[in-house]
């Protein structure tokens, strides 16, 4: 089965897998910035490859991953995968970990399940249009502890200009970007006082 991070030979026929190595570099950075036994939220898990990598890092005591596993998805259409196929792959990729809780819903429906100032790290990889990214940032930034880390995927102005614009408008320029197009930024008073409506 073709995947987006682990089995991507069609994307990198003549080079190493930057989707994997960039993500691993981000995990190493997170290891230095967060304390062990941290709690995280992942918005958009798809096949659970990144979920599995987050869990494998042993940084996070609890991982909440939010994905409805329904709707339009270009990757699914490209390779002819159904959402049942994707959900089975998610279950396969995350089968060894008991610290992962999948919330099968849209992120905007479940933000109230999390207390403000309670989460150490949030990773956004859900919908990529401007309004969706902006909404996720506005809804979930208050959930992040002061000094916590916000981040996500597809910080690439050529492919995802709306994602980048929403990030810039709400949190500013990321502190660090990685070769898989992941990004992170530490929450500061400046971000938390920014207008989030």
Residue pairs with C-beta under 8 A, 6 or more apart in sequence:
1 7
1 81
1 85
1 89
2 8
2 10
2 79
3 47
3 49
3 89
4 19
4 46
4 47
4 49
4 75
5 17
5 19
5 20
5 23
5 49
5 50
5 53
5 180
6 17
6 20
6 49
8 17
8 19
11 17
11 19
12 18
12 19
18 179
18 180
19 180
20 180
21 179
21 180
22 178
22 179
22 180
22 181
22 182
23 50
23 53
23 178
23 180
23 182
24 53
25 178
25 179
26 151
26 176
26 178
26 180
26 182
26 184
27 53
27 54
27 57
27 59
29 176
29 178
29 184
30 57
30 59
30 121
30 149
30 184
31 57
31 59
33 149
33 184
33 186
34 59
34 120
34 121
34 148
34 149
35 120
36 58
36 59
36 61
37 60
37 61
38 59
38 60
38 61
38 120
38 121
39 60
39 61
39 62
39 63
39 64
39 118
39 119
39 120
39 121
40 54
40 60
40 62
40 63
40 64
40 119
40 120
40 121
40 122
40 123
41 63
41 64
41 65
41 66
41 114
41 119
41 121
41 122
41 123
41 140
41 143
42 50
42 51
42 54
42 63
42 64
42 65
42 66
42 122
42 123
42 125
43 65
43 66
43 67
43 107
43 122
43 123
43 124
43 125
43 126
43 136
43 140
44 66
44 67
44 107
44 124
44 125
44 126
44 127
44 153
45 51
45 65
45 66
45 67
45 90
45 102
45 125
46 67
46 73
46 75
46 86
46 90
46 125
47 86
47 89
47 90
47 93
48 65
48 89
48 90
48 91
48 92
48 93
48 94
49 93
50 123
50 125
50 153
51 63
51 65
51 90
51 93
51 94
51 100
52 93
52 94
52 97
54 60
54 63
54 123
55 63
55 94
55 96
55 97
55 99
55 100
56 97
60 99
60 120
60 121
61 99
62 99
62 101
63 97
63 99
63 100
63 101
64 101
64 103
64 114
65 100
65 101
65 102
65 103
66 102
66 103
66 105
66 106
66 107
66 110
66 126
67 90
67 102
67 103
67 104
67 126
68 104
68 105
68 106
69 83
69 86
69 87
69 90
69 104
70 83
73 86
75 81
76 82
76 83
76 85
76 86
90 102
94 100
94 102
103 110
103 113
107 126
107 136
107 139
107 140
108 135
108 136
108 139
111 139
111 140
111 143
114 140
114 143
115 143
116 142
116 143
117 142
117 143
117 144
117 145
117 146
118 143
118 145
119 140
119 143
119 144
119 145
119 148
120 144
120 145
120 148
120 149
121 144
121 148
121 149
121 150
121 151
122 140
122 141
122 143
122 144
122 148
122 149
122 150
122 151
123 151
123 152
123 153
123 182
124 133
124 136
124 137
124 140
124 150
124 151
124 152
124 153
125 152
125 153
125 154
126 132
126 133
126 136
127 133
127 136
128 154
128 160
128 162
128 163
129 162
130 162
130 163
130 165
130 166
131 166
133 152
133 162
133 163
133 166
133 167
134 166
134 169
134 170
137 150
137 166
137 167
137 170
137 171
137 196
138 170
138 196
138 197
140 150
141 150
141 170
141 171
141 187
141 191
141 192
141 196
142 192
142 196
144 150
144 187
145 187
146 187
146 188
146 189
146 192
147 186
147 187
147 188
148 186
148 187
149 184
149 185
149 186
149 187
150 171
150 184
150 185
150 186
150 187
150 191
151 174
151 182
151 183
151 184
151 185
152 163
152 167
152 182
152 183
153 180
153 181
153 182
153 183
154 160
154 163
154 181
155 163
155 164
155 167
155 174
155 177
155 181
155 182
155 183
156 163
156 164
156 181
157 164
159 181
160 181
167 174
167 183
170 194
170 196
171 185
171 191
171 194
172 185
172 191
173 185
174 183
174 184
174 185
175 184
175 185
175 186
176 183
176 184
176 185
177 183
185 191
